[in-house]
């Protein structure tokens, strides 16, 4: 027996589980070669932006008060703009999550009478209140401010429905909205090529429409980003991919300069925009996390491929499949039973470096339309680039696995999740 397998046994993993996962890992090592190459490219892209902007330790210093002339903040935003190939950027620690970044972008750009057309169906659950398509009223949603909303679902096989999209575009269509990640749906994330193709079709119908992408979970998975292929504005969270596990909080918005200016007026106030705002000493950790992000993302991606291979071989429906091209770090598994979902998440929690002794349970989490179970023992609360799993407790009982600051930790999460199911006789191997 290998010394490492002995360590796994000492940490409570059944030998049959170890052997099964080691065998699966051996069979997918060829998949890791492409991931490594993309990580190397993106590492160079990040390094190039750092060097171009002459990053120095002076950029890590604190500022106070209004935050005027904060060279660290200004340089950080230029670096993000260079990495994502855009005219301007907003990167701030007081953007509390991805939903907040998306909300700033939507409310900064859209005006009464405009129409927002989502071409990936209903957005992620937490945006329902933002748009106004939930049952809650009086919260200042887009619809309450006279902004219209329409959506076109993806086709059954997860592609853009080009015909219906083009039929829905009219003179009032101000924004086309695309959610790159699968979210709480059982589909593959949309690839850069697919996004590029639909933008070309849309521009032929309405050249002045603003295309916005929710890029959460998608950064550094490909050689290009959506803003490289025609997207006007894009937003995401720093405690997902681009924070590299080191950013303590925050979000980013990148895109065209005029749109970033409009959004900056919503960030602070009209006339002030992005000229003010403290970084509260977080510049260094955000810079360092961004530098680490391509490697961290590649580790999480390898863990997702392994998870897909293991559970697909056991007969469960998975998305993406092990050999699929990936455009986010999320791995979906249809476990078909709430008990399996709960035990899977317990296994992930037990694999965590923080709060491994805590037992996750389903609860009515704000912003979601069913009970949700979330497993995460992270150094940064809610950090989805760290090992985690979550699931709405509703049919067909899909669990969503993501993250891992290293591949080795992501692999351990797969081991613990399967071990938990085997121990409860919910899976036979």
MARZARO-811712 format. One record per residue (C-alpha): x, y, z; residue in three letters. Coordinates in steps of 0.25 Angstrom, whole numbers, padded with zeros to 4 digits. Layout:
REM residues N
{X X; Y Y; Z Z; rest ala} $
...
END
This chain:
REM residues 429
{X 0000; Y 0000; Z 0000; rest unk} $
{X 0005; Y 0014; Z -0003; rest unk} $
{X 0009; Y 0023; Z 0008; rest unk} $
{X -0002; Y 0033; Z 0003; rest unk} $
{X -0013; Y 0023; Z 0003; rest unk} $
{X -0009; Y 0020; Z 0018; rest unk} $
{X -0011; Y 0034; Z 0021; rest unk} $
{X -0025; Y 0034; Z 0014; rest unk} $
{X -0028; Y 0022; Z 0023; rest unk} $
{X -0024; Y 0029; Z 0035; rest unk} $
{X -0033; Y 0041; Z 0032; rest unk} $
{X -0045; Y 0031; Z 0031; rest unk} $
{X -0046; Y 0028; Z 0016; rest unk} $
{X -0050; Y 0013; Z 0013; rest unk} $
{X -0039; Y 0006; Z 0005; rest unk} $
{X -0049; Y 0002; Z -0006; rest unk} $
{X -0052; Y 0017; Z -0008; rest unk} $
{X -0038; Y 0020; Z -0009; rest unk} $
{X -0035; Y 0010; Z -0019; rest unk} $
{X -0047; Y 0014; Z -0028; rest unk} $
{X -0043; Y 0029; Z -0028; rest unk} $
{X -0029; Y 0026; Z -0030; rest unk} $
{X -0033; Y 0018; Z -0043; rest unk} $
{X -0042; Y 0029; Z -0048; rest unk} $
{X -0031; Y 0039; Z -0046; rest unk} $
{X -0021; Y 0031; Z -0054; rest unk} $
{X -0031; Y 0030; Z -0065; rest unk} $
{X -0033; Y 0045; Z -0067; rest unk} $
{X -0018; Y 0050; Z -0065; rest unk} $
{X -0018; Y 0053; Z -0080; rest unk} $
{X -0030; Y 0063; Z -0077; rest unk} $
{X -0020; Y 0071; Z -0068; rest unk} $
{X -0010; Y 0074; Z -0078; rest unk} $
{X -0020; Y 0084; Z -0085; rest unk} $
{X -0023; Y 0090; Z -0072; rest unk} $
{X -0009; Y 0092; Z -0069; rest unk} $
{X -0006; Y 0099; Z -0082; rest unk} $
{X -0018; Y 0109; Z -0080; rest unk} $
{X -0013; Y 0112; Z -0066; rest unk} $
{X 0001; Y 0115; Z -0071; rest unk} $
{X -0004; Y 0124; Z -0082; rest unk} $
{X -0013; Y 0132; Z -0072; rest unk} $
{X -0002; Y 0132; Z -0062; rest unk} $
{X 0006; Y 0140; Z -0072; rest unk} $
{X -0005; Y 0149; Z -0076; rest unk} $
{X -0007; Y 0153; Z -0061; rest unk} $
{X 0008; Y 0155; Z -0059; rest unk} $
{X 0009; Y 0163; Z -0072; rest unk} $
{X -0002; Y 0172; Z -0067; rest unk} $
{X 0005; Y 0174; Z -0053; rest unk} $
{X 0019; Y 0177; Z -0060; rest unk} $
{X 0012; Y 0187; Z -0070; rest unk} $
{X 0006; Y 0195; Z -0059; rest unk} $
{X 0019; Y 0195; Z -0051; rest unk} $
{X 0014; Y 0188; Z -0038; rest unk} $
{X 0022; Y 0192; Z -0026; rest unk} $
{X 0020; Y 0191; Z -0011; rest unk} $
{X 0016; Y 0205; Z -0010; rest unk} $
{X 0003; Y 0200; Z -0017; rest unk} $
{X 0000; Y 0192; Z -0004; rest unk} $
{X -0001; Y 0204; Z 0005; rest unk} $
{X -0013; Y 0209; Z 0013; rest unk} $
{X -0021; Y 0222; Z 0009; rest unk} $
{X -0031; Y 0229; Z 0018; rest unk} $
{X -0043; Y 0238; Z 0017; rest unk} $
{X -0049; Y 0240; Z 0003; rest unk} $
{X -0038; Y 0231; Z -0003; rest unk} $
{X -0034; Y 0241; Z -0013; rest unk} $
{X -0021; Y 0238; Z -0021; rest unk} $
{X -0021; Y 0224; Z -0016; rest unk} $
{X -0010; Y 0218; Z -0026; rest unk} $
{X -0012; Y 0204; Z -0021; rest unk} $
{X -0027; Y 0205; Z -0024; rest unk} $
{X -0024; Y 0212; Z -0038; rest unk} $
{X -0013; Y 0202; Z -0042; rest unk} $
{X -0022; Y 0190; Z -0038; rest unk} $
{X -0033; Y 0194; Z -0046; rest unk} $
{X -0024; Y 0197; Z -0058; rest unk} $
{X -0018; Y 0183; Z -0056; rest unk} $
{X -0032; Y 0177; Z -0056; rest unk} $
{X -0035; Y 0185; Z -0069; rest unk} $
{X -0023; Y 0180; Z -0076; rest unk} $
{X -0025; Y 0165; Z -0072; rest unk} $
{X -0039; Y 0165; Z -0077; rest unk} $
{X -0036; Y 0174; Z -0089; rest unk} $
{X -0046; Y 0185; Z -0086; rest unk} $
{X -0045; Y 0200; Z -0085; rest unk} $
{X -0048; Y 0202; Z -0070; rest unk} $
{X -0051; Y 0194; Z -0058; rest unk} $
{X -0057; Y 0196; Z -0044; rest unk} $
{X -0050; Y 0187; Z -0033; rest unk} $
{X -0055; Y 0189; Z -0019; rest unk} $
{X -0055; Y 0181; Z -0006; rest unk} $
{X -0068; Y 0187; Z -0002; rest unk} $
{X -0075; Y 0180; Z -0013; rest unk} $
{X -0081; Y 0169; Z -0004; rest unk} $
{X -0083; Y 0158; Z -0014; rest unk} $
{X -0085; Y 0155; Z -0029; rest unk} $
{X -0100; Y 0158; Z -0028; rest unk} $
{X -0096; Y 0172; Z -0023; rest unk} $
{X -0086; Y 0174; Z -0034; rest unk} $
{X -0097; Y 0170; Z -0044; rest unk} $
{X -0107; Y 0179; Z -0038; rest unk} $
{X -0098; Y 0191; Z -0038; rest unk} $
{X -0096; Y 0188; Z -0053; rest unk} $
{X -0111; Y 0186; Z -0056; rest unk} $
{X -0116; Y 0198; Z -0048; rest unk} $
{X -0105; Y 0207; Z -0053; rest unk} $
{X -0108; Y 0205; Z -0068; rest unk} $
{X -0123; Y 0202; Z -0069; rest unk} $
{X -0133; Y 0213; Z -0069; rest unk} $
{X -0148; Y 0214; Z -0068; rest unk} $
{X -0154; Y 0209; Z -0082; rest unk} $
{X -0142; Y 0200; Z -0085; rest unk} $
{X -0143; Y 0185; Z -0087; rest unk} $
{X -0133; Y 0175; Z -0081; rest unk} $
{X -0134; Y 0162; Z -0089; rest unk} $
{X -0127; Y 0150; Z -0082; rest unk} $
{X -0124; Y 0140; Z -0093; rest unk} $
{X -0120; Y 0129; Z -0083; rest unk} $
{X -0133; Y 0128; Z -0077; rest unk} $
{X -0136; Y 0132; Z -0063; rest unk} $
{X -0123; Y 0137; Z -0056; rest unk} $
{X -0118; Y 0131; Z -0043; rest unk} $
{X -0128; Y 0131; Z -0031; rest unk} $
{X -0122; Y 0143; Z -0024; rest unk} $
{X -0125; Y 0152; Z -0036; rest unk} $
{X -0140; Y 0150; Z -0036; rest unk} $
{X -0142; Y 0160; Z -0025; rest unk} $
{X -0132; Y 0170; Z -0032; rest unk} $
{X -0140; Y 0169; Z -0045; rest unk} $
{X -0154; Y 0168; Z -0039; rest unk} $
{X -0158; Y 0154; Z -0044; rest unk} $
{X -0160; Y 0149; Z -0030; rest unk} $
{X -0172; Y 0151; Z -0021; rest unk} $
{X -0166; Y 0161; Z -0012; rest unk} $
{X -0170; Y 0176; Z -0015; rest unk} $
{X -0165; Y 0189; Z -0010; rest unk} $
{X -0150; Y 0186; Z -0011; rest unk} $
{X -0146; Y 0195; Z -0022; rest unk} $
{X -0145; Y 0185; Z -0033; rest unk} $
{X -0143; Y 0188; Z -0047; rest unk} $
{X -0157; Y 0185; Z -0051; rest unk} $
{X -0162; Y 0195; Z -0040; rest unk} $
{X -0154; Y 0206; Z -0046; rest unk} $
{X -0160; Y 0203; Z -0060; rest unk} $
{X -0150; Y 0195; Z -0066; rest unk} $
{X -0156; Y 0183; Z -0074; rest unk} $
{X -0151; Y 0169; Z -0074; rest unk} $
{X -0152; Y 0158; Z -0084; rest unk} $
{X -0145; Y 0144; Z -0085; rest unk} $
{X -0142; Y 0134; Z -0095; rest unk} $
{X -0138; Y 0120; Z -0089; rest unk} $
{X -0127; Y 0112; Z -0095; rest unk} $
{X -0130; Y 0100; Z -0103; rest unk} $
{X -0132; Y 0086; Z -0097; rest unk} $
{X -0118; Y 0083; Z -0100; rest unk} $
{X -0112; Y 0096; Z -0094; rest unk} $
{X -0110; Y 0105; Z -0106; rest unk} $
{X -0115; Y 0119; Z -0109; rest unk} $
{X -0128; Y 0119; Z -0116; rest unk} $
{X -0124; Y 0128; Z -0127; rest unk} $
{X -0137; Y 0129; Z -0134; rest unk} $
{X -0145; Y 0133; Z -0122; rest unk} $
{X -0134; Y 0142; Z -0117; rest unk} $
{X -0135; Y 0150; Z -0130; rest unk} $
{X -0150; Y 0150; Z -0130; rest unk} $
{X -0150; Y 0157; Z -0116; rest unk} $
{X -0141; Y 0168; Z -0119; rest unk} $
{X -0148; Y 0181; Z -0122; rest unk} $
{X -0145; Y 0196; Z -0121; rest unk} $
{X -0146; Y 0196; Z -0105; rest unk} $
{X -0136; Y 0185; Z -0104; rest unk} $
{X -0125; Y 0192; Z -0096; rest unk} $
{X -0117; Y 0180; Z -0091; rest unk} $
{X -0115; Y 0166; Z -0094; rest unk} $
{X -0112; Y 0158; Z -0082; rest unk} $
{X -0104; Y 0145; Z -0082; rest unk} $
{X -0101; Y 0136; Z -0070; rest unk} $
{X -0088; Y 0129; Z -0073; rest unk} $
{X -0089; Y 0119; Z -0062; rest unk} $
{X -0099; Y 0108; Z -0061; rest unk} $
{X -0104; Y 0113; Z -0047; rest unk} $
{X -0115; Y 0104; Z -0041; rest unk} $
{X -0118; Y 0097; Z -0054; rest unk} $
{X -0113; Y 0084; Z -0060; rest unk} $
{X -0105; Y 0089; Z -0072; rest unk} $
{X -0091; Y 0092; Z -0077; rest unk} $
{X -0086; Y 0106; Z -0075; rest unk} $
{X -0086; Y 0114; Z -0088; rest unk} $
{X -0073; Y 0114; Z -0095; rest unk} $
{X -0066; Y 0127; Z -0100; rest unk} $
{X -0068; Y 0122; Z -0115; rest unk} $
{X -0083; Y 0120; Z -0112; rest unk} $
{X -0084; Y 0134; Z -0106; rest unk} $
{X -0076; Y 0140; Z -0118; rest unk} $
{X -0085; Y 0134; Z -0128; rest unk} $
{X -0098; Y 0139; Z -0122; rest unk} $
{X -0092; Y 0153; Z -0121; rest unk} $
{X -0089; Y 0153; Z -0136; rest unk} $
{X -0104; Y 0149; Z -0138; rest unk} $
{X -0109; Y 0160; Z -0129; rest unk} $
{X -0100; Y 0171; Z -0134; rest unk} $
{X -0106; Y 0168; Z -0148; rest unk} $
{X -0120; Y 0171; Z -0143; rest unk} $
{X -0117; Y 0183; Z -0133; rest unk} $
{X -0103; Y 0188; Z -0133; rest unk} $
{X -0104; Y 0197; Z -0121; rest unk} $
{X -0110; Y 0187; Z -0111; rest unk} $
{X -0101; Y 0186; Z -0098; rest unk} $
{X -0097; Y 0171; Z -0096; rest unk} $
{X -0094; Y 0168; Z -0081; rest unk} $
{X -0089; Y 0155; Z -0076; rest unk} $
{X -0089; Y 0149; Z -0062; rest unk} $
{X -0075; Y 0143; Z -0061; rest unk} $
{X -0076; Y 0137; Z -0047; rest unk} $
{X -0068; Y 0124; Z -0047; rest unk} $
{X -0063; Y 0126; Z -0061; rest unk} $
{X -0050; Y 0134; Z -0060; rest unk} $
{X -0037; Y 0127; Z -0065; rest unk} $
{X -0043; Y 0115; Z -0070; rest unk} $
{X -0040; Y 0118; Z -0085; rest unk} $
{X -0030; Y 0126; Z -0093; rest unk} $
{X -0040; Y 0137; Z -0095; rest unk} $
{X -0051; Y 0144; Z -0086; rest unk} $
{X -0064; Y 0148; Z -0091; rest unk} $
{X -0059; Y 0163; Z -0092; rest unk} $
{X -0049; Y 0158; Z -0102; rest unk} $
{X -0061; Y 0154; Z -0112; rest unk} $
{X -0070; Y 0166; Z -0112; rest unk} $
{X -0076; Y 0167; Z -0098; rest unk} $
{X -0078; Y 0181; Z -0093; rest unk} $
{X -0079; Y 0180; Z -0078; rest unk} $
{X -0076; Y 0168; Z -0069; rest unk} $
{X -0076; Y 0166; Z -0054; rest unk} $
{X -0072; Y 0155; Z -0044; rest unk} $
{X -0067; Y 0153; Z -0029; rest unk} $
{X -0054; Y 0153; Z -0023; rest unk} $
{X -0057; Y 0142; Z -0014; rest unk} $
{X -0058; Y 0133; Z -0026; rest unk} $
{X -0048; Y 0130; Z -0037; rest unk} $
{X -0040; Y 0144; Z -0038; rest unk} $
{X -0038; Y 0145; Z -0023; rest unk} $
{X -0029; Y 0133; Z -0023; rest unk} $
{X -0034; Y 0129; Z -0009; rest unk} $
{X -0027; Y 0141; Z -0003; rest unk} $
{X -0037; Y 0153; Z -0005; rest unk} $
{X -0045; Y 0155; Z 0007; rest unk} $
{X -0057; Y 0161; Z 0000; rest unk} $
{X -0060; Y 0169; Z -0012; rest unk} $
{X -0065; Y 0169; Z -0026; rest unk} $
{X -0061; Y 0174; Z -0040; rest unk} $
{X -0067; Y 0180; Z -0052; rest unk} $
{X -0060; Y 0182; Z -0065; rest unk} $
{X -0064; Y 0188; Z -0078; rest unk} $
{X -0066; Y 0200; Z -0087; rest unk} $
{X -0062; Y 0213; Z -0081; rest unk} $
{X -0075; Y 0220; Z -0082; rest unk} $
{X -0082; Y 0209; Z -0076; rest unk} $
{X -0073; Y 0208; Z -0065; rest unk} $
{X -0075; Y 0222; Z -0062; rest unk} $
{X -0090; Y 0221; Z -0061; rest unk} $
{X -0088; Y 0209; Z -0052; rest unk} $
{X -0078; Y 0217; Z -0043; rest unk} $
{X -0089; Y 0227; Z -0041; rest unk} $
{X -0097; Y 0216; Z -0035; rest unk} $
{X -0085; Y 0211; Z -0027; rest unk} $
{X -0084; Y 0224; Z -0020; rest unk} $
{X -0092; Y 0236; Z -0025; rest unk} $
{X -0093; Y 0244; Z -0038; rest unk} $
{X -0082; Y 0253; Z -0040; rest unk} $
{X -0072; Y 0246; Z -0030; rest unk} $
{X -0072; Y 0232; Z -0037; rest unk} $
{X -0060; Y 0223; Z -0035; rest unk} $
{X -0051; Y 0235; Z -0031; rest unk} $
{X -0054; Y 0232; Z -0016; rest unk} $
{X -0054; Y 0219; Z -0008; rest unk} $
{X -0045; Y 0213; Z 0002; rest unk} $
{X -0038; Y 0199; Z 0000; rest unk} $
{X -0037; Y 0197; Z 0015; rest unk} $
{X -0023; Y 0191; Z 0014; rest unk} $
{X -0028; Y 0180; Z 0004; rest unk} $
{X -0020; Y 0184; Z -0008; rest unk} $
{X -0008; Y 0174; Z -0005; rest unk} $
{X -0017; Y 0162; Z -0003; rest unk} $
{X -0025; Y 0165; Z -0015; rest unk} $
{X -0013; Y 0167; Z -0024; rest unk} $
{X -0007; Y 0154; Z -0018; rest unk} $
{X -0019; Y 0146; Z -0020; rest unk} $
{X -0021; Y 0150; Z -0034; rest unk} $
{X -0006; Y 0146; Z -0037; rest unk} $
{X -0009; Y 0132; Z -0031; rest unk} $
{X -0023; Y 0131; Z -0038; rest unk} $
{X -0019; Y 0124; Z -0051; rest unk} $
{X -0012; Y 0113; Z -0043; rest unk} $
{X -0023; Y 0112; Z -0032; rest unk} $
{X -0034; Y 0111; Z -0043; rest unk} $
{X -0027; Y 0100; Z -0050; rest unk} $
{X -0026; Y 0092; Z -0037; rest unk} $
{X -0041; Y 0094; Z -0035; rest unk} $
{X -0044; Y 0090; Z -0050; rest unk} $
{X -0036; Y 0077; Z -0048; rest unk} $
{X -0044; Y 0074; Z -0036; rest unk} $
{X -0057; Y 0076; Z -0044; rest unk} $
{X -0052; Y 0067; Z -0055; rest unk} $
{X -0049; Y 0056; Z -0045; rest unk} $
{X -0062; Y 0057; Z -0038; rest unk} $
{X -0069; Y 0056; Z -0051; rest unk} $
{X -0062; Y 0044; Z -0055; rest unk} $
{X -0064; Y 0037; Z -0041; rest unk} $
{X -0079; Y 0039; Z -0041; rest unk} $
{X -0082; Y 0037; Z -0055; rest unk} $
{X -0075; Y 0023; Z -0054; rest unk} $
{X -0084; Y 0020; Z -0043; rest unk} $
{X -0096; Y 0022; Z -0052; rest unk} $
{X -0100; Y 0036; Z -0048; rest unk} $
{X -0104; Y 0047; Z -0058; rest unk} $
{X -0093; Y 0058; Z -0058; rest unk} $
{X -0091; Y 0071; Z -0064; rest unk} $
{X -0081; Y 0074; Z -0070; rest unk} $
{X -0076; Y 0060; Z -0074; rest unk} $
{X -0062; Y 0057; Z -0071; rest unk} $
{X -0057; Y 0059; Z -0085; rest unk} $
{X -0065; Y 0072; Z -0088; rest unk} $
{X -0059; Y 0086; Z -0090; rest unk} $
{X -0062; Y 0094; Z -0078; rest unk} $
{X -0065; Y 0108; Z -0076; rest unk} $
{X -0068; Y 0109; Z -0061; rest unk} $
{X -0062; Y 0101; Z -0049; rest unk} $
{X -0076; Y 0095; Z -0045; rest unk} $
{X -0078; Y 0080; Z -0045; rest unk} $
{X -0093; Y 0076; Z -0045; rest unk} $
{X -0097; Y 0062; Z -0040; rest unk} $
{X -0112; Y 0057; Z -0040; rest unk} $
{X -0112; Y 0049; Z -0028; rest unk} $
{X -0127; Y 0046; Z -0029; rest unk} $
{X -0130; Y 0046; Z -0014; rest unk} $
{X -0129; Y 0057; Z -0003; rest unk} $
{X -0122; Y 0047; Z 0007; rest unk} $
{X -0111; Y 0046; Z -0003; rest unk} $
{X -0110; Y 0061; Z -0005; rest unk} $
{X -0109; Y 0063; Z 0010; rest unk} $
{X -0098; Y 0052; Z 0012; rest unk} $
{X -0090; Y 0057; Z 0000; rest unk} $
{X -0090; Y 0071; Z 0006; rest unk} $
{X -0086; Y 0066; Z 0020; rest unk} $
{X -0074; Y 0059; Z 0014; rest unk} $
{X -0070; Y 0072; Z 0007; rest unk} $
{X -0071; Y 0079; Z 0021; rest unk} $
{X -0063; Y 0068; Z 0027; rest unk} $
{X -0052; Y 0070; Z 0017; rest unk} $
{X -0051; Y 0085; Z 0020; rest unk} $
{X -0039; Y 0091; Z 0027; rest unk} $
{X -0048; Y 0100; Z 0035; rest unk} $
{X -0061; Y 0096; Z 0043; rest unk} $
{X -0059; Y 0081; Z 0039; rest unk} $
{X -0066; Y 0077; Z 0051; rest unk} $
{X -0079; Y 0085; Z 0047; rest unk} $
{X -0091; Y 0078; Z 0041; rest unk} $
{X -0098; Y 0085; Z 0030; rest unk} $
{X -0113; Y 0084; Z 0029; rest unk} $
{X -0123; Y 0090; Z 0019; rest unk} $
{X -0129; Y 0103; Z 0022; rest unk} $
{X -0137; Y 0115; Z 0016; rest unk} $
{X -0126; Y 0123; Z 0011; rest unk} $
{X -0130; Y 0137; Z 0007; rest unk} $
{X -0131; Y 0139; Z -0008; rest unk} $
{X -0134; Y 0125; Z -0011; rest unk} $
{X -0148; Y 0119; Z -0014; rest unk} $
{X -0146; Y 0105; Z -0007; rest unk} $
{X -0137; Y 0100; Z 0005; rest unk} $
{X -0123; Y 0100; Z 0002; rest unk} $
{X -0111; Y 0092; Z 0008; rest unk} $
{X -0097; Y 0098; Z 0007; rest unk} $
{X -0084; Y 0091; Z 0011; rest unk} $
{X -0072; Y 0100; Z 0013; rest unk} $
{X -0061; Y 0101; Z 0023; rest unk} $
{X -0053; Y 0112; Z 0017; rest unk} $
{X -0043; Y 0122; Z 0021; rest unk} $
{X -0052; Y 0133; Z 0015; rest unk} $
{X -0067; Y 0132; Z 0018; rest unk} $
{X -0074; Y 0128; Z 0005; rest unk} $
{X -0062; Y 0127; Z -0003; rest unk} $
{X -0067; Y 0118; Z -0015; rest unk} $
{X -0052; Y 0116; Z -0020; rest unk} $
{X -0050; Y 0108; Z -0007; rest unk} $
{X -0055; Y 0094; Z -0006; rest unk} $
{X -0070; Y 0095; Z -0005; rest unk} $
{X -0083; Y 0088; Z -0009; rest unk} $
{X -0098; Y 0093; Z -0009; rest unk} $
{X -0111; Y 0088; Z -0014; rest unk} $
{X -0126; Y 0093; Z -0014; rest unk} $
{X -0134; Y 0082; Z -0007; rest unk} $
{X -0143; Y 0079; Z -0018; rest unk} $
{X -0145; Y 0069; Z -0029; rest unk} $
{X -0137; Y 0064; Z -0036; rest unk} $
{X -0127; Y 0066; Z -0025; rest unk} $
{X -0115; Y 0072; Z -0032; rest unk} $
{X -0103; Y 0075; Z -0024; rest unk} $
{X -0092; Y 0085; Z -0028; rest unk} $
{X -0078; Y 0083; Z -0025; rest unk} $
{X -0067; Y 0093; Z -0027; rest unk} $
{X -0054; Y 0099; Z -0023; rest unk} $
{X -0042; Y 0095; Z -0015; rest unk} $
{X -0030; Y 0104; Z -0013; rest unk} $
{X -0021; Y 0092; Z -0018; rest unk} $
{X -0024; Y 0080; Z -0026; rest unk} $
{X -0020; Y 0071; Z -0015; rest unk} $
{X -0031; Y 0077; Z -0006; rest unk} $
{X -0042; Y 0076; Z -0017; rest unk} $
{X -0038; Y 0062; Z -0018; rest unk} $
{X -0040; Y 0060; Z -0003; rest unk} $
{X -0053; Y 0066; Z -0004; rest unk} $
{X -0057; Y 0055; Z -0015; rest unk} $
{X -0052; Y 0044; Z -0006; rest unk} $
{X -0060; Y 0049; Z 0006; rest unk} $
{X -0073; Y 0051; Z -0001; rest unk} $
{X -0072; Y 0037; Z -0007; rest unk} $
{X -0068; Y 0031; Z 0006; rest unk} $
{X -0080; Y 0038; Z 0013; rest unk} $
{X -0090; Y 0032; Z 0003; rest unk} $
{X -0083; Y 0018; Z 0004; rest unk} $
{X -0083; Y 0018; Z 0020; rest unk} $
{X -0098; Y 0021; Z 0020; rest unk} $
{X -0101; Y 0010; Z 0009; rest unk} $
{X -0106; Y 0020; Z 0000; rest unk} $
{X -0096; Y 0016; Z -0011; rest unk} $
{X -0090; Y 0002; Z -0013; rest unk} $
{X -0077; Y 0001; Z -0020; rest unk} $
END
